[in-house]
Amino acid sequence: MAQDNPSPAETMQRAGMGAGLAIGMGVGVALGVSLGNMALGLGIGIAIGVAVMAGFATGASRLRAQEHTDADAGEEGQADAADNDSPVASTGTSDPASDDDTETGPGSARP
């Protein structure tokens, strides 16, 4: 095995390939038997399996991008914490308009 602890994104991608193959073949055989044409059923099942694999691959790539974003944010957060000499962290925003308690949405005076 190349890695002992693969990332969650890689695990999802590997699981998606297996799940796509299993779902596609299962659906394909069921359709083939019900339609009385195994070749047509397997063709449709393979198409469904490829769609499942693509869905897992898309989810894995989004998870991989999120992991990279989180890792970059963690590095920046550590650098900011090291540069900050103040013992009290700022929790507010600098926009005074966001500090009002006026409700917005349906039924409110403000849009």
ROPA-197887 format. One record per atom (N, C-alpha, C): residue number from 1; atom name; x, y, z. Coordinates in Angstrom, 3 decimals, decimal comma. Layout:
<num = NUM atome = CA east = X north = Y up = Z> .
...
//
This chain:
<num = 1 atome = N east = 0,849 north = -1,167 up = 0,000> .
<num = 1 atome = CA east = 0,000 north = 0,000 up = 0,000> .
<num = 1 atome = C east = 0,895 north = 1,230 up = 0,000> .
<num = 2 atome = N east = 0,533 north = 2,229 up = -0,781> .
<num = 2 atome = CA east = 1,363 north = 3,413 up = -0,917> .
<num = 2 atome = C east = 1,386 north = 4,238 up = 0,374> .
<num = 3 atome = N east = 0,232 north = 4,385 up = 1,010> .
<num = 3 atome = CA east = 0,164 north = 5,173 up = 2,238> .
<num = 3 atome = C east = -0,550 north = 4,355 up = 3,311> .
<num = 4 atome = N east = -0,069 north = 4,503 up = 4,526> .
<num = 4 atome = CA east = -0,747 north = 3,814 up = 5,621> .
<num = 4 atome = C east = -2,012 north = 4,543 up = 6,044> .
<num = 5 atome = N east = -1,988 north = 5,877 up = 6,009> .
<num = 5 atome = CA east = -3,134 north = 6,692 up = 6,390> .
<num = 5 atome = C east = -3,489 north = 7,643 up = 5,256> .
<num = 6 atome = N east = -4,291 north = 7,194 up = 4,287> .
<num = 6 atome = CA east = -4,657 north = 8,095 up = 3,191> .
<num = 6 atome = C east = -5,589 north = 9,196 up = 3,697> .
<num = 7 atome = N east = -5,610 north = 10,296 up = 2,975> .
<num = 7 atome = CA east = -6,471 north = 11,413 up = 3,360> .
<num = 7 atome = C east = -7,936 north = 11,021 up = 3,165> .
<num = 8 atome = N east = -8,857 north = 11,717 up = 3,837> .
<num = 8 atome = CA east = -10,279 north = 11,417 up = 3,650> .
<num = 8 atome = C east = -10,722 north = 11,555 up = 2,190> .
<num = 9 atome = N east = -10,133 north = 12,496 up = 1,473> .
<num = 9 atome = CA east = -10,503 north = 12,676 up = 0,070> .
<num = 9 atome = C east = -10,090 north = 11,470 up = -0,760> .
<num = 10 atome = N east = -8,893 north = 10,950 up = -0,502> .
<num = 10 atome = CA east = -8,439 north = 9,775 up = -1,244> .
<num = 10 atome = C east = -9,275 north = 8,554 up = -0,883> .
<num = 11 atome = N east = -9,642 north = 8,431 up = 0,368> .
<num = 11 atome = CA east = -10,487 north = 7,327 up = 0,799> .
<num = 11 atome = C east = -11,840 north = 7,395 up = 0,111> .
<num = 12 atome = N east = -12,406 north = 8,613 up = 0,026> .
<num = 12 atome = CA east = -13,699 north = 8,784 up = -0,627> .
<num = 12 atome = C east = -13,610 north = 8,430 up = -2,109> .
<num = 13 atome = N east = -12,520 north = 8,823 up = -2,752> .
<num = 13 atome = CA east = -12,361 north = 8,537 up = -4,165> .
<num = 13 atome = C east = -12,237 north = 7,024 up = -4,393> .
<num = 14 atome = N east = -11,475 north = 6,347 up = -3,560> .
<num = 14 atome = CA east = -11,332 north = 4,895 up = -3,692> .
<num = 14 atome = C east = -12,651 north = 4,183 up = -3,426> .
<num = 15 atome = N east = -13,372 north = 4,619 up = -2,407> .
<num = 15 atome = CA east = -14,662 north = 4,013 up = -2,094> .
<num = 15 atome = C east = -15,661 north = 4,263 up = -3,221> .
<num = 16 atome = N east = -15,573 north = 5,422 up = -3,842> .
<num = 16 atome = CA east = -16,479 north = 5,752 up = -4,941> .
<num = 16 atome = C east = -16,279 north = 4,850 up = -6,136> .
<num = 17 atome = N east = -15,042 north = 4,486 up = -6,406> .
<num = 17 atome = CA east = -14,789 north = 3,589 up = -7,532> .
<num = 17 atome = C east = -15,413 north = 2,221 up = -7,266> .
<num = 18 atome = N east = -15,243 north = 1,718 up = -6,073> .
<num = 18 atome = CA east = -15,832 north = 0,424 up = -5,729> .
<num = 18 atome = C east = -17,346 north = 0,477 up = -5,678> .
<num = 19 atome = N east = -17,882 north = 1,544 up = -5,088> .
<num = 19 atome = CA east = -19,330 north = 1,688 up = -4,992> .
<num = 19 atome = C east = -19,949 north = 1,852 up = -6,377> .
<num = 20 atome = N east = -19,302 north = 2,626 up = -7,228> .
<num = 20 atome = CA east = -19,821 north = 2,809 up = -8,585> .
<num = 20 atome = C east = -19,860 north = 1,506 up = -9,351> .
<num = 21 atome = N east = -18,811 north = 0,715 up = -9,235> .
<num = 21 atome = CA east = -18,756 north = -0,572 up = -9,917> .
<num = 21 atome = C east = -19,840 north = -1,504 up = -9,381> .
<num = 22 atome = N east = -19,973 north = -1,588 up = -8,062> .
<num = 22 atome = CA east = -20,952 north = -2,490 up = -7,455> .
<num = 22 atome = C east = -22,381 north = -2,069 up = -7,782> .
<num = 23 atome = N east = -22,675 north = -0,787 up = -7,646> .
<num = 23 atome = CA east = -24,025 north = -0,299 up = -7,932> .
<num = 23 atome = C east = -24,349 north = -0,466 up = -9,412> .
<num = 24 atome = N east = -23,389 north = -0,114 up = -10,258> .
<num = 24 atome = CA east = -23,619 north = -0,232 up = -11,696> .
<num = 24 atome = C east = -23,888 north = -1,661 up = -12,134> .
<num = 25 atome = N east = -23,090 north = -2,595 up = -11,649> .
<num = 25 atome = CA east = -23,288 north = -3,994 up = -12,041> .
<num = 25 atome = C east = -24,591 north = -4,547 up = -11,457> .
<num = 26 atome = N east = -24,900 north = -4,200 up = -10,227> .
<num = 26 atome = CA east = -26,145 north = -4,676 up = -9,621> .
<num = 26 atome = C east = -27,368 north = -4,162 up = -10,346> .
<num = 27 atome = N east = -27,375 north = -2,867 up = -10,619> .
<num = 27 atome = CA east = -28,499 north = -2,278 up = -11,346> .
<num = 27 atome = C east = -28,551 north = -2,841 up = -12,765> .
<num = 28 atome = N east = -27,387 north = -3,018 up = -13,370> .
<num = 28 atome = CA east = -27,335 north = -3,539 up = -14,730> .
<num = 28 atome = C east = -27,884 north = -4,946 up = -14,842> .
<num = 29 atome = N east = -27,516 north = -5,808 up = -13,929> .
<num = 29 atome = CA east = -28,025 north = -7,184 up = -13,957> .
<num = 29 atome = C east = -29,531 north = -7,192 up = -13,710> .
<num = 30 atome = N east = -29,992 north = -6,381 up = -12,754> .
<num = 30 atome = CA east = -31,428 north = -6,318 up = -12,473> .
<num = 30 atome = C east = -32,204 north = -5,809 up = -13,690> .
<num = 31 atome = N east = -31,683 north = -4,766 up = -14,332> .
<num = 31 atome = CA east = -32,349 north = -4,259 up = -15,530> .
<num = 31 atome = C east = -32,290 north = -5,277 up = -16,670> .
<num = 32 atome = N east = -31,161 north = -5,938 up = -16,812> .
<num = 32 atome = CA east = -31,029 north = -6,938 up = -17,864> .
<num = 32 atome = C east = -32,022 north = -8,071 up = -17,719> .
<num = 33 atome = N east = -32,186 north = -8,537 up = -16,495> .
<num = 33 atome = CA east = -33,137 north = -9,617 up = -16,253> .
<num = 33 atome = C east = -34,568 north = -9,128 up = -16,474> .
<num = 34 atome = N east = -34,885 north = -7,943 up = -15,961> .
<num = 34 atome = CA east = -36,264 north = -7,454 up = -16,079> .
<num = 34 atome = C east = -36,626 north = -7,088 up = -17,523> .
<num = 35 atome = N east = -35,651 north = -6,596 up = -18,289> .
<num = 35 atome = CA east = -35,933 north = -6,248 up = -19,684> .
<num = 35 atome = C east = -35,785 north = -7,434 up = -20,625> .
<num = 36 atome = N east = -35,196 north = -8,503 up = -20,157> .
<num = 36 atome = CA east = -34,968 north = -9,659 up = -21,001> .
<num = 36 atome = C east = -33,825 north = -9,442 up = -21,977> .
<num = 37 atome = N east = -33,003 north = -8,430 up = -21,743> .
<num = 37 atome = CA east = -31,881 north = -8,117 up = -22,620> .
<num = 37 atome = C east = -30,698 north = -7,746 up = -21,720> .
<num = 38 atome = N east = -29,855 north = -8,737 up = -21,435> .
<num = 38 atome = CA east = -28,761 north = -8,533 up = -20,495> .
<num = 38 atome = C east = -27,772 north = -7,478 up = -20,984> .
<num = 39 atome = N east = -27,496 north = -7,441 up = -22,281> .
<num = 39 atome = CA east = -26,534 north = -6,467 up = -22,812> .
<num = 39 atome = C east = -27,029 north = -5,039 up = -22,596> .
<num = 40 atome = N east = -28,298 north = -4,780 up = -22,858> .
<num = 40 atome = CA east = -28,859 north = -3,444 up = -22,658> .
<num = 40 atome = C east = -28,844 north = -3,070 up = -21,172> .
<num = 41 atome = N east = -29,228 north = -4,021 up = -20,320> .
<num = 41 atome = CA east = -29,247 north = -3,764 up = -18,882> .
<num = 41 atome = C east = -27,863 north = -3,453 up = -18,340> .
<num = 42 atome = N east = -26,863 north = -4,229 up = -18,772> .
<num = 42 atome = CA east = -25,499 north = -3,970 up = -18,305> .
<num = 42 atome = C east = -24,982 north = -2,638 up = -18,827> .
<num = 43 atome = N east = -25,337 north = -2,278 up = -20,054> .
<num = 43 atome = CA east = -24,926 north = -0,981 up = -20,601> .
<num = 43 atome = C east = -25,490 north = 0,176 up = -19,784> .
<num = 44 atome = N east = -26,769 north = 0,079 up = -19,452> .
<num = 44 atome = CA east = -27,396 north = 1,134 up = -18,633> .
<num = 44 atome = C east = -26,793 north = 1,119 up = -17,227> .
<num = 45 atome = N east = -26,558 north = -0,072 up = -16,681> .
<num = 45 atome = CA east = -25,959 north = -0,178 up = -15,347> .
<num = 45 atome = C east = -24,564 north = 0,407 up = -15,286> .
<num = 46 atome = N east = -23,774 north = 0,170 up = -16,322> .
<num = 46 atome = CA east = -22,427 north = 0,750 up = -16,355> .
<num = 46 atome = C east = -22,506 north = 2,269 up = -16,408> .
<num = 47 atome = N east = -23,459 north = 2,800 up = -17,164> .
<num = 47 atome = CA east = -23,628 north = 4,261 up = -17,216> .
<num = 47 atome = C east = -23,996 north = 4,808 up = -15,837> .
<num = 48 atome = N east = -24,864 north = 4,118 up = -15,126> .
<num = 48 atome = CA east = -25,237 north = 4,548 up = -13,769> .
<num = 48 atome = C east = -24,028 north = 4,449 up = -12,841> .
<num = 49 atome = N east = -23,247 north = 3,384 up = -12,975> .
<num = 49 atome = CA east = -22,043 north = 3,221 up = -12,156> .
<num = 49 atome = C east = -21,025 north = 4,315 up = -12,400> .
<num = 50 atome = N east = -20,854 north = 4,699 up = -13,665> .
<num = 50 atome = CA east = -19,928 north = 5,793 up = -13,991> .
<num = 50 atome = C east = -20,419 north = 7,100 up = -13,379> .
<num = 51 atome = N east = -21,728 north = 7,319 up = -13,383> .
<num = 51 atome = CA east = -22,279 north = 8,533 up = -12,773> .
<num = 51 atome = C east = -22,023 north = 8,547 up = -11,261> .
<num = 52 atome = N east = -22,159 north = 7,393 up = -10,617> .
<num = 52 atome = CA east = -21,878 north = 7,308 up = -9,176> .
<num = 52 atome = C east = -20,399 north = 7,575 up = -8,915> .
<num = 53 atome = N east = -19,529 north = 6,992 up = -9,741> .
<num = 53 atome = CA east = -18,087 north = 7,242 up = -9,588> .
<num = 53 atome = C east = -17,766 north = 8,719 up = -9,762> .
<num = 54 atome = N east = -18,390 north = 9,358 up = -10,746> .
<num = 54 atome = CA east = -18,148 north = 10,787 up = -10,981> .
<num = 54 atome = C east = -18,614 north = 11,613 up = -9,786> .
<num = 55 atome = N east = -19,729 north = 11,234 up = -9,195> .
<num = 55 atome = CA east = -20,209 north = 11,940 up = -8,007> .
<num = 55 atome = C east = -19,236 north = 11,832 up = -6,840> .
<num = 56 atome = N east = -18,716 north = 10,645 up = -6,610> .
<num = 56 atome = CA east = -17,733 north = 10,469 up = -5,543> .
<num = 56 atome = C east = -16,436 north = 11,211 up = -5,856> .
<num = 57 atome = N east = -16,022 north = 11,208 up = -7,124> .
<num = 57 atome = CA east = -14,795 north = 11,915 up = -7,502> .
<num = 57 atome = C east = -14,952 north = 13,413 up = -7,298> .
<num = 58 atome = N east = -16,134 north = 13,946 up = -7,631> .
<num = 58 atome = CA east = -16,396 north = 15,374 up = -7,418> .
<num = 58 atome = C east = -16,377 north = 15,703 up = -5,927> .
<num = 59 atome = N east = -17,013 north = 14,873 up = -5,129> .
<num = 59 atome = CA east = -16,986 north = 15,080 up = -3,681> .
<num = 59 atome = C east = -15,581 north = 14,999 up = -3,120> .
<num = 60 atome = N east = -14,791 north = 14,070 up = -3,640> .
<num = 60 atome = CA east = -13,411 north = 13,922 up = -3,169> .
<num = 60 atome = C east = -12,569 north = 15,138 up = -3,543> .
<num = 61 atome = N east = -12,769 north = 15,663 up = -4,743> .
<num = 61 atome = CA east = -11,982 north = 16,838 up = -5,138> .
<num = 61 atome = C east = -12,378 north = 18,062 up = -4,319> .
<num = 62 atome = N east = -13,662 north = 18,179 up = -3,990> .
<num = 62 atome = CA east = -14,087 north = 19,291 up = -3,126> .
<num = 62 atome = C east = -13,502 north = 19,134 up = -1,725> .
<num = 63 atome = N east = -13,489 north = 17,916 up = -1,229> .
<num = 63 atome = CA east = -12,918 north = 17,668 up = 0,094> .
<num = 63 atome = C east = -11,419 north = 17,936 up = 0,091> .
<num = 64 atome = N east = -10,746 north = 17,548 up = -0,992> .
<num = 64 atome = CA east = -9,306 north = 17,785 up = -1,112> .
<num = 64 atome = C east = -9,034 north = 19,295 up = -1,135> .
<num = 65 atome = N east = -9,848 north = 20,062 up = -1,876> .
<num = 65 atome = CA east = -9,672 north = 21,513 up = -1,928> .
<num = 65 atome = C east = -9,923 north = 22,128 up = -0,555> .
<num = 66 atome = N east = -10,911 north = 21,608 up = 0,155> .
<num = 66 atome = CA east = -11,199 north = 22,117 up = 1,497> .
<num = 66 atome = C east = -10,052 north = 21,810 up = 2,446> .
<num = 67 atome = N east = -9,452 north = 20,618 up = 2,316> .
<num = 67 atome = CA east = -8,307 north = 20,274 up = 3,158> .
<num = 67 atome = C east = -7,149 north = 21,229 up = 2,919> .
<num = 68 atome = N east = -6,902 north = 21,565 up = 1,643> .
<num = 68 atome = CA east = -5,818 north = 22,488 up = 1,334> .
<num = 68 atome = C east = -6,132 north = 23,885 up = 1,862> .
<num = 69 atome = N east = -7,392 north = 24,309 up = 1,756> .
<num = 69 atome = CA east = -7,788 north = 25,622 up = 2,262> .
<num = 69 atome = C east = -7,644 north = 25,669 up = 3,781> .
<num = 70 atome = N east = -8,085 north = 24,597 up = 4,452> .
<num = 70 atome = CA east = -7,969 north = 24,548 up = 5,908> .
<num = 70 atome = C east = -6,510 north = 24,535 up = 6,352> .
<num = 71 atome = N east = -5,677 north = 23,831 up = 5,612> .
<num = 71 atome = CA east = -4,251 north = 23,781 up = 5,956> .
<num = 71 atome = C east = -3,610 north = 25,150 up = 5,776> .
<num = 72 atome = N east = -3,961 north = 25,851 up = 4,694> .
<num = 72 atome = CA east = -3,426 north = 27,194 up = 4,469> .
<num = 72 atome = C east = -3,911 north = 28,158 up = 5,539> .
<num = 73 atome = N east = -5,170 north = 28,060 up = 5,925> .
<num = 73 atome = CA east = -5,717 north = 28,941 up = 6,955> .
<num = 73 atome = C east = -5,061 north = 28,648 up = 8,297> .
<num = 74 atome = N east = -4,774 north = 27,396 up = 8,577> .
<num = 74 atome = CA east = -4,112 north = 27,037 up = 9,834> .
<num = 74 atome = C east = -2,716 north = 27,597 up = 9,915> .
<num = 75 atome = N east = -1,990 north = 27,578 up = 8,802> .
<num = 75 atome = CA east = -0,644 north = 28,143 up = 8,783> .
<num = 75 atome = C east = -0,695 north = 29,655 up = 8,991> .
<num = 76 atome = N east = -1,658 north = 30,331 up = 8,345> .
<num = 76 atome = CA east = -1,792 north = 31,775 up = 8,508> .
<num = 76 atome = C east = -2,215 north = 32,117 up = 9,929> .
<num = 77 atome = N east = -3,106 north = 31,302 up = 10,501> .
<num = 77 atome = CA east = -3,559 north = 31,547 up = 11,868> .
<num = 77 atome = C east = -2,433 north = 31,411 up = 12,865> .
<num = 78 atome = N east = -1,529 north = 30,467 up = 12,658> .
<num = 78 atome = CA east = -0,389 north = 30,302 up = 13,550> .
<num = 78 atome = C east = 0,550 north = 31,485 up = 13,428> .
<num = 79 atome = N east = 0,743 north = 31,997 up = 12,209> .
<num = 79 atome = CA east = 1,614 north = 33,148 up = 12,006> .
<num = 79 atome = C east = 0,999 north = 34,392 up = 12,635> .
<num = 80 atome = N east = -0,316 north = 34,567 up = 12,501> .
<num = 80 atome = CA east = -0,990 north = 35,716 up = 13,095> .
<num = 80 atome = C east = -0,925 north = 35,655 up = 14,616> .
<num = 81 atome = N east = -1,088 north = 34,480 up = 15,190> .
<num = 81 atome = CA east = -1,058 north = 34,337 up = 16,638> .
<num = 81 atome = C east = 0,336 north = 34,647 up = 17,172> .
<num = 82 atome = N east = 1,359 north = 34,292 up = 16,432> .
<num = 82 atome = CA east = 2,721 north = 34,558 up = 16,868> .
<num = 82 atome = C east = 3,039 north = 36,050 up = 16,789> .
<num = 83 atome = N east = 2,463 north = 36,764 up = 15,826> .
<num = 83 atome = CA east = 2,712 north = 38,186 up = 15,658> .
<num = 83 atome = C east = 1,886 north = 39,046 up = 16,606> .
<num = 84 atome = N east = 0,836 north = 38,512 up = 17,191> .
<num = 84 atome = CA east = -0,070 north = 39,280 up = 18,023> .
<num = 84 atome = C east = 0,502 north = 39,385 up = 19,437> .
<num = 85 atome = N east = 0,814 north = 40,616 up = 19,883> .
<num = 85 atome = CA east = 1,358 north = 40,824 up = 21,231> .
<num = 85 atome = C east = 0,261 north = 41,065 up = 22,258> .
<num = 86 atome = N east = -0,958 north = 41,336 up = 21,790> .
<num = 86 atome = CA east = -2,057 north = 41,651 up = 22,685> .
<num = 86 atome = C east = -2,618 north = 40,368 up = 23,297> .
<num = 87 atome = N east = -2,832 north = 40,343 up = 24,632> .
<num = 87 atome = CA east = -3,401 north = 39,145 up = 25,246> .
<num = 87 atome = C east = -4,889 north = 38,990 up = 24,970> .
<num = 88 atome = N east = -5,563 north = 40,075 up = 24,546> .
<num = 88 atome = CA east = -6,995 north = 40,032 up = 24,271> .
<num = 88 atome = C east = -7,190 north = 40,050 up = 22,765> .
<num = 89 atome = N east = -7,904 north = 39,076 up = 22,251> .
<num = 89 atome = CA east = -8,160 north = 39,010 up = 20,810> .
<num = 89 atome = C east = -9,393 north = 39,828 up = 20,477> .
<num = 90 atome = N east = -9,396 north = 40,413 up = 19,318> .
<num = 90 atome = CA east = -10,535 north = 41,184 up = 18,850> .
<num = 90 atome = C east = -11,627 north = 40,240 up = 18,394> .
<num = 91 atome = N east = -12,850 north = 40,430 up = 18,901> .
<num = 91 atome = CA east = -13,959 north = 39,555 up = 18,529> .
<num = 91 atome = C east = -15,003 north = 40,283 up = 17,715> .
<num = 92 atome = N east = -14,950 north = 41,594 up = 17,657> .
<num = 92 atome = CA east = -15,962 north = 42,364 up = 16,943> .
<num = 92 atome = C east = -15,565 north = 42,634 up = 15,512> .
<num = 93 atome = N east = -16,507 north = 43,236 up = 14,784> .
<num = 93 atome = CA east = -16,231 north = 43,636 up = 13,408> .
<num = 93 atome = C east = -16,004 north = 45,130 up = 13,378> .
<num = 94 atome = N east = -15,360 north = 45,601 up = 12,343> .
<num = 94 atome = CA east = -15,091 north = 47,026 up = 12,248> .
<num = 94 atome = C east = -16,226 north = 47,774 up = 11,557> .
<num = 95 atome = N east = -17,255 north = 47,055 up = 11,113> .
<num = 95 atome = CA east = -18,380 north = 47,674 up = 10,423> .
<num = 95 atome = C east = -19,470 north = 47,998 up = 11,432> .
<num = 96 atome = N east = -19,712 north = 49,307 up = 11,729> .
<num = 96 atome = CA east = -20,728 north = 49,645 up = 12,726> .
<num = 96 atome = C east = -22,135 north = 49,281 up = 12,275> .
<num = 97 atome = N east = -22,392 north = 49,188 up = 10,968> .
<num = 97 atome = CA east = -23,728 north = 48,853 up = 10,487> .
<num = 97 atome = C east = -24,096 north = 47,415 up = 10,831> .
<num = 98 atome = N east = -23,107 north = 46,560 up = 11,005> .
<num = 98 atome = CA east = -23,402 north = 45,160 up = 11,323> .
<num = 98 atome = C east = -23,643 north = 44,953 up = 12,814> .
<num = 99 atome = N east = -23,428 north = 45,966 up = 13,638> .
<num = 99 atome = CA east = -23,587 north = 45,829 up = 15,077> .
<num = 99 atome = C east = -24,993 north = 46,122 up = 15,574> .
<num = 100 atome = N east = -25,888 north = 46,615 up = 14,700> .
<num = 100 atome = CA east = -27,234 north = 46,921 up = 15,183> .
<num = 100 atome = C east = -28,037 north = 45,644 up = 15,361> .
<num = 101 atome = N east = -29,044 north = 45,703 up = 16,234> .
<num = 101 atome = CA east = -29,846 north = 44,528 up = 16,555> .
<num = 101 atome = C east = -31,153 north = 44,490 up = 15,776> .
<num = 102 atome = N east = -31,252 north = 45,245 up = 14,705> .
<num = 102 atome = CA east = -32,473 north = 45,296 up = 13,915> .
<num = 102 atome = C east = -32,641 north = 43,996 up = 13,146> .
<num = 103 atome = N east = -33,845 north = 43,435 up = 13,192> .
<num = 103 atome = CA east = -34,087 north = 42,203 up = 12,460> .
<num = 103 atome = C east = -34,313 north = 42,520 up = 10,992> .
<num = 104 atome = N east = -33,890 north = 41,607 up = 10,152> .
<num = 104 atome = CA east = -34,133 north = 41,752 up = 8,717> .
<num = 104 atome = C east = -34,898 north = 40,536 up = 8,229> .
<num = 105 atome = N east = -35,527 north = 40,679 up = 7,092> .
<num = 105 atome = CA east = -36,251 north = 39,574 up = 6,498> .
<num = 105 atome = C east = -37,720 north = 39,862 up = 6,404> .
<num = 106 atome = N east = -38,542 north = 38,846 up = 6,130> .
<num = 106 atome = CA east = -39,982 north = 39,049 up = 5,978> .
<num = 106 atome = C east = -40,606 north = 39,542 up = 7,280> .
<num = 107 atome = N east = -41,444 north = 40,530 up = 7,172> .
<num = 107 atome = CA east = -42,138 north = 41,066 up = 8,338> .
<num = 107 atome = C east = -41,360 north = 42,106 up = 9,104> .
<num = 108 atome = N east = -40,153 north = 42,448 up = 8,692> .
<num = 108 atome = CA east = -39,386 north = 43,460 up = 9,385> .
<num = 108 atome = C east = -39,461 north = 44,770 up = 8,624> .
<num = 109 atome = N east = -39,129 north = 45,847 up = 9,297> .
<num = 109 atome = CA east = -39,189 north = 47,158 up = 8,667> .
<num = 109 atome = C east = -38,043 north = 47,347 up = 7,700> .
<num = 110 atome = N east = -36,975 north = 46,597 up = 7,875> .
<num = 110 atome = CA east = -35,799 north = 46,724 up = 7,043> .
<num = 110 atome = C east = -35,688 north = 45,556 up = 6,073> .
<num = 111 atome = N east = -35,377 north = 45,799 up = 4,810> .
<num = 111 atome = CA east = -35,273 north = 44,694 up = 3,848> .
<num = 111 atome = C east = -34,063 north = 43,838 up = 4,068> .
//
